[in-house]
Amino acid sequence: MLLVVLYPFLYNVVIAFSNMSLGHLRDASFIGFDHFRTIFTEPEILRIFLKTVVWTGVNVIAHLTLGIGLAILLNQEIRGRAWFRALLILPWAMPQYITALTWKGMFNYEFGAVNLILRNLHLPPVPWLSNAYWAFAAPIIANIWLGFPFMMVIALGGLQSIPRELYEAADIDGAGWWFRLRRITLPLLKPVLVPAAVLGTIWTFNNLNVIWLVTNQGEPADKTHILVTYVYKAAFHYYRYGYAAAFSLVIFLILLAFVVYFLRVTREKEGAA
C-alpha cells in the first residue's frame, strides 16, 4: 500500500511544487505555487474543463440509459436471450485500446465504415477526425459503445433481485408499464445503480485511452482534449513534469470534491427518508 499508493502520491506532490522538466531533470528546485497559478490563469483551461464535463456527462447518461433499457429487455422471456447477453457484453470484454483504434479506422473519412453507411443511406460523409466538433463526438460514440455493457450487467443483476410479486400486484391494480418503471423498477435499482454511476463518472472523467487514440492525441489542433489527455501531453510530449504533476493534483481535488459532495447529499437523503 505504501509503495503503490502513498509513495507515488507524495512524490507527485513534491514534483508539483518544483520546476522539474527535461531541462531540470536532476537539478529541479522548489518554485512554490507557480504551476498552480499558471493552471488557473490559462485561458484554454476553462474550455478543456467544460469539454471534460460534457464528455463525462454525455457518456454516463448514455451508459445508464442504454444499460437500463437493455437490461429490462433482456430480463424478459425472449428467444435467444443468452446469446443476446453474450453479444452485448462483448464490447466490455474487448481490450479498450483495440476498440478505440478500431473505431478510429471506422471514422476514416474516405474508407471508414461509418461514412460508407452514410453514403449508402444517401447522406453526406462526416469529417469525423478533421473537424473539431465531429472529432470530439467520435470518441464519445466509441466510449458509449464501450461502456454501456457494464451498466447493463449491473442493472440486470438488480432487476433479478426484485420480487416478481411486486409486479404481479401492480398488474392486479391495473398499473401500466411507465408506472411500474417509475414506482418499482427504478427505485429498487437505485441502491446498485448509484455506486455504479459514481464509479462510471470517475472512470469516464479520467478516461485517457479512448479520446487519446480516436482523436490521434487531441487533434485537430489540440481542440479535442479533456483534462487527462491535456496533462498526459504536457508530461510526455512537452516534458513539463512539474506542471503535469500540479495539474494531476487539481484533477484529483476535483474528483475528491465530487465524491465528498455526493456522499453528503446521499446521507442527507437517507436521513430524510
C-alpha positions in Angstrom: 0.0 0.0 0.0 2.8 2.4 0.9 4.8 1.6 -2.2 2.0 1.6 -4.8 -0.3 4.3 -3.5 1.2 6.6 -0.8 4.7 7.0 -2.2 3.7 7.8 -5.8 1.1 10.3 -4.5 3.6 12.1 -2.2 6.2 12.1 -5.0 3.7 13.7 -7.3 3.0 16.4 -4.7 6.8 17.1 -4.4 7.2 17.3 -8.2 4.1 19.6 -8.4 6.0 22.3 -6.4 9.2 22.0 -8.4 10.4 23.2 -11.8 11.1 19.6 -12.9 11.2 19.3 -16.7 13.5 17.7 -19.3 15.9 20.6 -18.8 15.8 20.3 -15.0 15.5 16.6 -14.5 18.3 16.3 -12.0 18.6 19.8 -10.7 14.9 20.6 -10.1 14.2 23.2 -7.4 11.3 24.3 -5.3 9.1 27.0 -7.0 6.1 27.1 -4.8 2.7 27.6 -6.3 3.9 28.8 -9.8 2.4 25.9 -11.7 -1.0 26.2 -9.9 -1.1 30.0 -10.8 -0.3 29.1 -14.4 -3.1 26.4 -14.5 -5.8 28.8 -13.2 -4.8 31.7 -15.4 -4.5 29.8 -18.7 -7.5 30.9 -20.9 -7.9 27.5 -22.6 -8.2 25.5 -19.3 -11.8 26.6 -18.8 -12.7 25.3 -22.3 -11.0 22.0 -21.6 -12.7 21.6 -18.3 -16.1 22.3 -19.8 -15.3 19.7 -22.5 -14.4 17.2 -19.8 -17.8 17.8 -18.1 -19.6 17.3 -21.4 -17.6 14.2 -22.2 -18.3 12.7 -18.7 -22.0 13.8 -18.5 -23.0 12.6 -22.0 -21.2 9.2 -21.6 -22.5 8.5 -18.1 -26.1 9.4 -19.1 -25.9 7.3 -22.3 -24.4 4.4 -20.3 -27.1 4.5 -17.8 -30.0 4.9 -20.3 -28.8 2.2 -22.7 -27.7 -0.1 -19.8 -31.1 0.0 -18.0 -33.1 -0.2 -21.2 -31.2 -3.3 -22.5 -31.3 -4.9 -19.0 -35.1 -4.5 -18.9 -35.4 -6.1 -22.4 -33.0 -9.0 -21.5 -34.9 -9.6 -18.3 -37.9 -10.6 -20.3 -38.6 -14.2 -21.6 -37.3 -13.8 -25.2 -35.9 -16.4 -27.6 -32.0 -16.4 -27.7 -31.7 -14.3 -24.5 -28.4 -16.0 -23.6 -26.9 -15.2 -27.0 -28.0 -11.6 -26.8 -26.5 -11.2 -23.3 -23.2 -12.6 -24.6 -23.1 -10.4 -27.7 -24.0 -7.2 -25.7 -21.2 -7.9 -23.1 -18.7 -8.3 -26.0 -17.7 -4.5 -26.1 -16.8 -4.6 -22.4 -14.7 -7.8 -22.8 -12.5 -6.4 -25.6 -9.3 -4.5 -24.8 -10.0 -0.8 -24.7 -7.1 0.3 -26.9 -8.1 -2.2 -29.7 -11.6 -1.0 -29.6 -10.5 2.6 -29.8 -8.2 2.0 -32.7 -10.9 0.1 -34.5 -13.4 3.0 -34.1 -10.7 5.4 -35.3 -10.5 3.3 -38.5 -14.3 3.2 -38.8 -14.3 7.1 -38.6 -11.9 7.5 -41.6 -13.4 10.0 -44.0 -12.7 8.0 -47.2 -12.7 4.4 -46.2 -14.3 4.2 -42.8 -17.4 2.0 -42.2 -19.4 4.9 -40.7 -19.2 7.1 -43.7 -19.7 4.2 -46.1 -23.0 3.5 -44.3 -23.9 7.2 -44.5 -23.2 7.2 -48.3 -25.3 4.1 -48.8 -28.1 6.0 -47.0 -27.6 8.9 -49.4 -26.3 11.1 -46.6 -23.2 13.3 -46.9 -20.0 11.9 -45.3 -18.9 13.5 -42.0 -15.3 14.8 -41.4 -15.1 12.8 -38.2 -11.4 13.3 -37.4 -10.6 16.6 -39.1 -13.4 18.8 -37.8 -13.1 19.8 -34.1 -16.8 19.3 -33.4 -17.0 15.9 -35.0 -13.6 14.9 -33.7 -15.0 15.3 -30.2 -18.2 13.5 -31.0 -16.4 10.5 -32.4 -14.7 9.3 -29.2 -17.9 9.9 -27.3 -19.7 7.5 -29.7 -16.9 5.0 -29.2 -16.9 5.3 -25.5 -20.7 4.9 -25.3 -20.3 1.6 -27.2 -17.6 0.5 -24.8 -19.3 1.5 -21.5 -22.9 0.5 -21.7 -22.4 -3.3 -21.0 -21.1 -2.5 -17.5 -24.3 -0.7 -16.6 -26.3 -3.3 -18.3 -24.8 -6.1 -16.2 -25.3 -4.1 -13.0 -28.9 -3.3 -13.9 -29.6 -6.9 -14.9 -28.4 -8.2 -11.6 -30.5 -5.6 -9.8 -33.6 -6.5 -11.8 -33.3 -10.2 -11.0 -33.3 -9.3 -7.3 -36.7 -7.5 -7.5 -39.5 -9.8 -6.2 -41.9 -10.7 -9.0 -44.8 -10.4 -6.6 -44.5 -6.6 -6.7 -45.1 -6.6 -10.5 -48.0 -9.1 -10.1 -49.6 -6.9 -7.5 -49.1 -3.9 -9.8 -50.7 -5.8 -12.7 -53.7 -6.6 -10.5 -54.1 -2.9 -9.7 -54.0 -2.1 -13.4 -50.7 -0.3 -13.3 -49.1 0.4 -16.7 -45.5 0.0 -17.9 -44.5 3.5 -17.1 -45.9 3.4 -13.6 -44.2 0.2 -12.8 -40.9 1.6 -14.2 -41.1 4.7 -12.0 -42.5 3.3 -8.8 -41.0 -0.2 -8.7 -38.1 -0.8 -11.1 -36.1 2.4 -10.8 -36.4 2.9 -7.0 -35.4 -0.7 -6.4 -32.5 -0.4 -8.8 -31.2 2.7 -7.2 -29.0 1.0 -4.5 -27.0 -0.8 -7.2 -27.0 1.9 -9.9 -25.9 4.8 -7.8 -22.5 3.3 -6.8 -22.0 2.1 -10.4 -22.8 5.6 -11.7 -20.3 7.2 -9.3 -17.6 4.8 -10.4 -18.6 5.3 -14.1 -18.3 9.1 -13.6 -14.8 8.8 -12.1 -13.6 6.3 -14.8 -15.0 8.4 -17.6 -13.6 11.7 -16.2 -10.2 10.0 -16.2 -10.5 8.0 -19.4 -7.4 8.7 -21.4 -7.3 5.8 -23.9 -10.4 6.3 -26.0 -10.2 10.1 -26.6 -6.4 10.0 -27.0 -6.4 7.1 -29.5 -9.5 8.0 -31.5 -8.6 11.7 -31.9 -4.9 11.0 -32.6 -3.6 12.7 -29.4 -6.1 15.6 -29.3 -6.2 16.5 -33.0 -7.2 18.6 -34.8 -5.0 21.4 -33.4 -5.4 20.2 -29.8 -9.1 21.0 -29.9 -10.4 17.7 -28.5 -8.5 17.4 -25.2 -10.1 16.6 -21.9 -8.2 17.3 -18.7 -6.3 14.0 -18.5 -5.2 14.0 -22.2 -4.0 17.6 -21.8 -2.0 16.6 -18.8 -0.6 13.5 -20.5 0.5 15.6 -23.4 2.2 18.1 -21.1 4.1 15.4 -19.3 5.1 13.0 -22.1 5.2 15.2 -25.2 6.5 18.5 -23.8 8.2 17.1 -20.7 6.7 19.6 -18.3 6.8 17.2 -15.4 6.2 19.8 -12.6 3.3 21.4 -14.4 1.7 18.0 -15.2 2.1 16.9 -11.6 0.4 20.1 -10.4 -2.4 19.6 -12.9 -2.8 16.0 -11.8 -3.3 17.2 -8.2 -6.0 19.7 -9.4 -7.8 16.8 -11.2 -7.6 14.7 -8.0 -9.1 17.5 -5.9 -11.9 18.0 -8.4 -12.8 14.3 -8.2 -12.4 14.3 -4.4 -14.8 17.2 -4.1 -17.3 15.4 -6.3 -17.2 12.2 -4.2 -17.4 14.2 -0.9 -20.4 16.2 -2.2 -22.1 13.0 -3.5 -21.7 11.2 -0.1 -23.0 14.2 1.8 -26.1 14.5 -0.5 -26.7 10.7 -0.2 -26.5 10.8 3.6 -28.9 13.7 3.8 -31.4 11.9 1.6 -31.1 8.7 3.5 -31.6 10.7 6.8 -34.7 12.4 5.4 -36.2 9.1 4.2 
